[in-house]
């Protein structure tokens, strides 16, 4: 009972703070059909700055970190990305009214990471005064790429198998090609990896990470990126709230299974991330804040790197399905659940 009260009180406190307040404010504006908008170039610029900030911060910390302490969380993040997609392949991809291709695209986005949700989690922990490892941002690519590659490879493999099964005795089919998309082979995996690294989100993050590790960007980081972080994040949350509300209408065009998945998956995935975080905490001394952010990453669904990757690799999948479920429901649920992971971390680990 006390835990439930703590969660409720933390939720109320967090809603009054900028991160969640701006997210909800954006949803309210969209609900009233407000004409307010942030130009798309400005939105993209804000995202790039936030990712550069996260990458620089992580790189500076990695430069000074014990590589063993970084390796274990990195492996945990990759494991989570793969596990979430495999779980999705047995749930959303199997539900009635959901095509396997659409289900795997949705699972891939939910296994990948939302930069805005991760940034929101960092901001909330900073406001709470809860410490976390500076290299957390470096875990983003491990989970993101593992999830996207797993989802696309499994979807393509299933598509090729379905094609082979439907070919008559007079036709021919091979597991390495044919169908409406690329076959399942090493070249396909290489293409996915290259496209993922070239995406704006991963490119900005990896660039910031490399600059933080191999150069000395502390002066520009402290004078420019750090002071702007919370203000830019508030604008991003406003945009995310408006977009989330607009995406809800798209879910009416697809199976109700996506609504159920979008509402429950972030909580299930976040709990899985919390469990993995506890294991890492017990083995390496991973901080309570680190466990929270690993949970946040697992609960989130990709809103930047994932959608263009899915559009390119799985063109047959319905964007209304996987974007509506992830951006329309998954993202706000993941952000609103951050106080839950904070309370659980304080309960089981302590600040």
C-alpha positions as CSV (number, residue, x, y, z in Angstrom):
1,X,0.0,0.0,0.0
2,X,2.8,2.4,0.9
3,X,4.5,1.6,-2.4
4,X,1.3,2.5,-4.3
5,X,1.0,5.8,-2.4
6,X,4.7,6.6,-3.1
7,X,4.2,6.0,-6.9
8,X,1.0,8.1,-6.9
9,X,2.7,11.0,-5.1
10,X,5.7,10.8,-7.3
11,X,3.5,10.9,-10.4
12,X,1.7,14.0,-9.1
13,X,5.1,15.7,-8.4
14,X,6.5,14.8,-11.8
15,X,3.5,16.0,-13.7
16,X,4.1,19.5,-12.1
17,X,7.7,19.5,-13.4
18,X,8.6,20.7,-16.9
19,X,9.2,17.4,-18.7
20,X,5.8,15.8,-18.1
21,X,4.0,19.2,-17.9
22,X,5.1,20.1,-21.5
23,X,4.3,16.7,-22.8
24,X,0.7,16.9,-21.4
25,X,0.5,20.5,-22.5
26,X,1.2,19.4,-26.1
27,X,-1.5,16.7,-25.9
28,X,-4.0,19.3,-24.6
29,X,-3.2,21.7,-27.5
30,X,-3.7,18.9,-30.1
31,X,-6.9,17.8,-28.4
32,X,-8.3,21.3,-28.9
33,X,-7.2,21.5,-32.5
34,X,-4.8,24.3,-31.8
35,X,-2.9,25.8,-34.8
36,X,0.3,26.0,-32.7
37,X,3.2,24.2,-34.4
38,X,7.0,23.9,-34.3
39,X,8.4,24.0,-37.8
40,X,9.9,20.6,-38.8
41,X,13.4,22.0,-39.4
42,X,13.4,23.5,-35.9
43,X,12.3,20.2,-34.5
44,X,15.0,18.3,-36.3
45,X,17.6,20.8,-35.1
46,X,16.5,20.5,-31.5
47,X,16.7,16.7,-31.8
48,X,20.3,16.9,-33.2
49,X,21.4,19.2,-30.4
50,X,19.9,17.0,-27.7
51,X,21.6,13.9,-29.2
52,X,24.9,15.6,-29.5
53,X,24.6,16.7,-25.9
54,X,23.8,13.1,-24.8
55,X,26.7,11.7,-26.9
56,X,29.2,14.3,-25.7
57,X,28.3,13.7,-22.1
58,X,28.6,9.9,-22.6
59,X,31.9,10.2,-24.4
60,X,33.4,12.4,-21.8
61,X,32.4,9.9,-19.2
62,X,33.5,6.8,-21.2
63,X,37.0,8.4,-21.5
64,X,37.3,8.3,-17.8
65,X,35.3,5.1,-17.1
66,X,36.4,1.6,-16.3
67,X,35.7,-0.4,-19.5
68,X,34.5,-3.4,-17.6
69,X,31.9,-1.3,-15.8
70,X,30.8,-0.1,-19.3
71,X,30.9,-3.5,-21.0
72,X,28.4,-5.2,-18.7
73,X,25.6,-2.6,-19.0
74,X,26.3,-2.5,-22.8
75,X,25.7,-6.3,-23.0
76,X,22.6,-5.9,-20.9
77,X,21.3,-3.1,-23.2
78,X,21.9,-5.3,-26.3
79,X,20.2,-8.3,-24.6
80,X,17.2,-6.1,-23.8
81,X,16.8,-4.9,-27.4
82,X,16.8,-8.5,-28.7
83,X,14.6,-9.9,-25.9
84,X,11.9,-7.2,-26.4
85,X,11.7,-8.0,-30.1
86,X,11.6,-11.8,-29.5
87,X,8.8,-11.1,-26.9
88,X,7.0,-9.0,-29.5
89,X,7.3,-11.8,-32.1
90,X,5.4,-14.0,-29.7
91,X,2.7,-11.4,-28.7
92,X,1.8,-8.5,-31.1
93,X,3.0,-10.4,-34.2
94,X,0.7,-13.4,-33.3
95,X,-2.5,-11.5,-32.4
96,X,-5.6,-11.8,-34.5
97,X,-5.9,-9.0,-37.1
98,X,-2.2,-8.2,-37.0
99,X,0.0,-9.2,-40.0
100,X,3.4,-10.7,-39.1
101,X,5.2,-7.9,-41.0
102,X,3.3,-5.2,-39.2
103,X,3.8,-6.9,-35.8
104,X,7.5,-7.3,-36.3
105,X,7.9,-3.6,-37.4
106,X,6.0,-2.6,-34.2
107,X,8.2,-4.9,-32.0
108,X,11.3,-3.5,-33.6
109,X,10.3,0.1,-32.7
110,X,9.4,-0.9,-29.2
111,X,12.7,-2.7,-28.8
112,X,14.7,0.3,-30.0
113,X,15.3,3.5,-28.0
114,X,13.5,6.9,-27.9
115,X,16.1,9.7,-27.6
116,X,13.4,12.0,-26.3
117,X,12.3,9.6,-23.6
118,X,15.9,8.9,-22.5
119,X,16.6,12.7,-22.3
120,X,13.4,13.1,-20.3
121,X,14.5,10.4,-17.9
122,X,17.9,12.1,-17.4
123,X,16.2,15.5,-16.8
124,X,13.9,13.9,-14.2
125,X,16.8,12.2,-12.4
126,X,18.7,15.5,-12.4
127,X,15.7,17.2,-10.8
128,X,15.5,14.5,-8.2
129,X,19.2,14.7,-7.5
130,X,19.6,11.0,-8.3
131,X,23.0,10.2,-9.6
132,X,23.6,8.0,-12.7
133,X,26.6,6.9,-14.7
134,X,27.7,9.4,-17.3
135,X,28.2,6.8,-19.9
136,X,24.5,5.9,-20.0
137,X,24.0,7.6,-23.4
138,X,26.6,5.2,-24.8
139,X,24.2,2.3,-24.2
140,X,21.7,3.8,-26.7
141,X,23.2,2.3,-29.9
142,X,23.7,-1.1,-28.3
143,X,19.9,-1.5,-27.6
144,X,18.8,0.4,-30.7
145,X,20.8,-1.5,-33.3
146,X,20.2,-4.9,-31.7
147,X,16.5,-4.4,-31.7
148,X,16.2,-3.0,-35.2
149,X,18.4,-5.7,-36.8
150,X,16.7,-8.5,-35.0
151,X,13.2,-7.3,-36.0
152,X,14.1,-6.8,-39.6
153,X,16.0,-10.1,-40.0
154,X,13.1,-12.1,-38.4
155,X,10.5,-10.3,-40.5
156,X,12.4,-10.9,-43.7
157,X,13.1,-14.6,-42.8
158,X,9.4,-15.2,-42.1
159,X,8.5,-13.4,-45.4
160,X,10.8,-15.7,-47.4
161,X,9.5,-18.8,-45.6
162,X,5.9,-17.8,-46.4
163,X,6.9,-17.2,-50.1
164,X,8.5,-20.6,-50.3
165,X,5.5,-22.3,-48.8
166,X,3.1,-20.8,-51.3
167,X,5.1,-21.7,-54.4
168,X,3.4,-24.4,-56.5
169,X,5.2,-27.4,-57.8
170,X,5.7,-25.5,-61.1
171,X,7.4,-22.5,-59.4
172,X,10.7,-22.0,-57.7
173,X,11.7,-20.1,-54.7
174,X,14.9,-19.7,-52.7
175,X,15.4,-18.7,-49.1
176,X,17.9,-16.1,-50.1
177,X,15.8,-13.9,-52.3
178,X,12.5,-13.3,-54.1
179,X,9.4,-11.8,-52.7
180,X,8.8,-8.2,-52.2
181,X,11.9,-7.4,-50.3
182,X,15.6,-8.3,-49.9
183,X,16.4,-11.9,-49.0
184,X,17.8,-13.1,-45.7
185,X,21.6,-13.0,-46.1
186,X,24.7,-11.4,-44.8
187,X,24.4,-8.5,-47.3
188,X,21.0,-7.6,-45.9
189,X,22.3,-7.5,-42.3
190,X,25.2,-5.3,-43.5
191,X,22.8,-3.0,-45.3
192,X,20.6,-2.7,-42.1
193,X,23.6,-1.9,-40.0
194,X,24.9,0.7,-42.4
195,X,21.5,2.4,-42.8
196,X,21.0,2.4,-39.0
197,X,24.4,4.1,-38.4
198,X,23.7,6.6,-41.1
199,X,20.3,7.6,-39.6
200,X,20.3,11.2,-38.1
201,X,19.8,10.0,-34.6
202,X,22.6,7.4,-34.4
203,X,24.9,9.6,-36.5
204,X,24.5,12.5,-34.1
205,X,24.8,10.3,-31.0
206,X,27.9,8.4,-32.3
207,X,29.6,11.7,-33.4
208,X,29.0,13.2,-30.0
209,X,30.3,10.0,-28.4
210,X,33.5,10.0,-30.5
211,X,34.1,13.7,-29.9
212,X,33.7,13.2,-26.2
213,X,36.2,10.2,-26.1
214,X,38.9,11.4,-28.5
215,X,38.8,15.2,-28.1
216,X,38.4,17.7,-25.2
217,X,35.0,19.4,-25.9
218,X,34.3,20.3,-22.2
219,X,34.4,24.0,-22.8
220,X,31.7,24.1,-25.5
221,X,29.8,21.4,-23.7
222,X,29.5,23.4,-20.5
223,X,28.9,26.7,-22.1
224,X,26.5,25.7,-24.9
225,X,25.0,22.2,-24.7
226,X,24.5,21.9,-21.0
227,X,22.7,25.2,-20.4
228,X,20.4,24.7,-23.4
229,X,19.5,21.1,-22.6
230,X,16.4,21.5,-20.4
231,X,14.9,24.4,-22.5
232,X,15.2,22.4,-25.7
233,X,13.9,19.3,-24.1
234,X,10.7,21.2,-23.0
235,X,10.1,22.2,-26.6
236,X,10.7,18.6,-27.8
237,X,8.2,17.3,-25.2
238,X,5.6,19.8,-26.4
239,X,6.0,18.5,-30.0
240,X,6.0,14.9,-28.8
241,X,2.7,15.5,-26.9
242,X,1.0,17.0,-30.0
243,X,2.3,14.3,-32.2
244,X,1.2,11.5,-29.8
245,X,-2.3,12.9,-29.7
246,X,-2.5,13.1,-33.5
247,X,-1.2,9.6,-33.9
248,X,-4.1,8.2,-31.8
249,X,-6.5,8.7,-34.7
250,X,-4.4,6.4,-36.9
251,X,-4.9,3.5,-34.5
252,X,-8.6,3.5,-35.5
253,X,-7.5,2.2,-38.9
254,X,-5.8,-0.9,-37.6
255,X,-6.5,-3.7,-35.2
256,X,-7.4,-2.9,-31.5
257,X,-4.5,-5.2,-30.6
258,X,-2.1,-2.3,-31.2
259,X,-3.9,-0.2,-28.6
260,X,-3.5,-3.0,-26.0
261,X,0.1,-3.5,-26.9
262,X,0.9,0.3,-26.9
263,X,-0.6,0.7,-23.4
264,X,1.0,-2.4,-21.8
265,X,4.3,-3.0,-23.6
266,X,6.2,0.0,-22.2
267,X,5.4,-1.2,-18.6
268,X,6.3,-4.8,-19.4
269,X,9.5,-3.8,-21.2
270,X,10.4,-1.3,-18.5
271,X,10.0,-4.0,-15.8
272,X,12.3,-6.3,-17.8
273,X,14.8,-3.5,-18.1
274,X,14.5,-2.9,-14.3
275,X,15.2,-6.6,-13.7
276,X,18.3,-6.6,-15.9
277,X,19.4,-3.4,-14.2
278,X,19.1,-5.0,-10.8
279,X,21.3,-7.9,-12.0
280,X,23.9,-5.4,-13.3
281,X,23.7,-3.5,-10.0
282,X,24.4,-6.6,-8.0
283,X,27.4,-7.6,-10.2
284,X,29.0,-4.3,-10.9
285,X,27.6,-1.7,-8.5
286,X,25.5,-0.1,-11.2
287,X,23.8,3.0,-9.7
288,X,20.1,3.3,-8.8
289,X,19.9,6.1,-11.4
290,X,21.5,3.8,-14.0
291,X,18.9,1.1,-13.3
292,X,16.2,3.7,-13.8
293,X,17.5,4.9,-17.1
294,X,18.0,1.3,-18.4
295,X,14.3,0.8,-17.5
296,X,13.4,4.0,-19.3
297,X,15.3,2.9,-22.4
298,X,13.6,-0.5,-22.4
299,X,10.2,1.1,-21.9
300,X,10.7,3.6,-24.7
301,X,10.0,3.1,-28.4
302,X,12.1,4.6,-31.2
303,X,10.8,7.9,-32.5
304,X,13.8,9.0,-34.6
305,X,16.1,6.3,-35.8
306,X,13.5,3.5,-36.0
307,X,10.8,4.8,-38.3
308,X,13.0,5.6,-41.3
309,X,14.8,2.3,-40.8
310,X,11.6,0.4,-40.9
311,X,10.3,2.3,-43.9
312,X,13.4,1.4,-45.8
313,X,13.8,-2.2,-44.7
314,X,10.2,-3.3,-44.4
315,X,8.2,-1.2,-46.9
316,X,5.3,-3.7,-46.8
317,X,4.6,-2.8,-43.1
318,X,1.8,-0.4,-42.4
319,X,3.2,2.9,-40.8
320,X,-0.2,3.6,-39.3
321,X,0.2,0.5,-37.2
322,X,3.7,0.7,-36.0
323,X,3.9,4.5,-35.7
324,X,0.5,4.8,-34.2
325,X,1.2,2.2,-31.5
326,X,4.7,3.5,-30.7
327,X,4.5,7.3,-31.0
328,X,0.7,7.6,-30.3
329,X,0.7,5.4,-27.2
330,X,4.1,3.9,-26.4
331,X,6.0,7.2,-26.0
332,X,3.6,9.0,-23.6
333,X,3.1,5.8,-21.6
334,X,6.9,5.3,-21.3
335,X,7.5,8.9,-20.2
336,X,4.6,8.8,-17.8
337,X,6.0,5.6,-16.3
338,X,9.4,7.2,-15.4
339,X,8.3,8.0,-11.8
340,X,7.4,4.3,-11.3
341,X,11.0,3.3,-12.0
342,X,12.3,6.0,-9.8
343,X,10.2,4.8,-6.9
344,X,11.1,1.2,-7.4
345,X,14.8,2.1,-7.6
346,X,14.6,4.0,-4.3
347,X,12.7,1.1,-2.8
348,X,14.9,-1.7,-3.8
349,X,18.3,0.0,-4.1
350,X,18.1,3.4,-2.4
351,X,19.4,6.7,-3.9
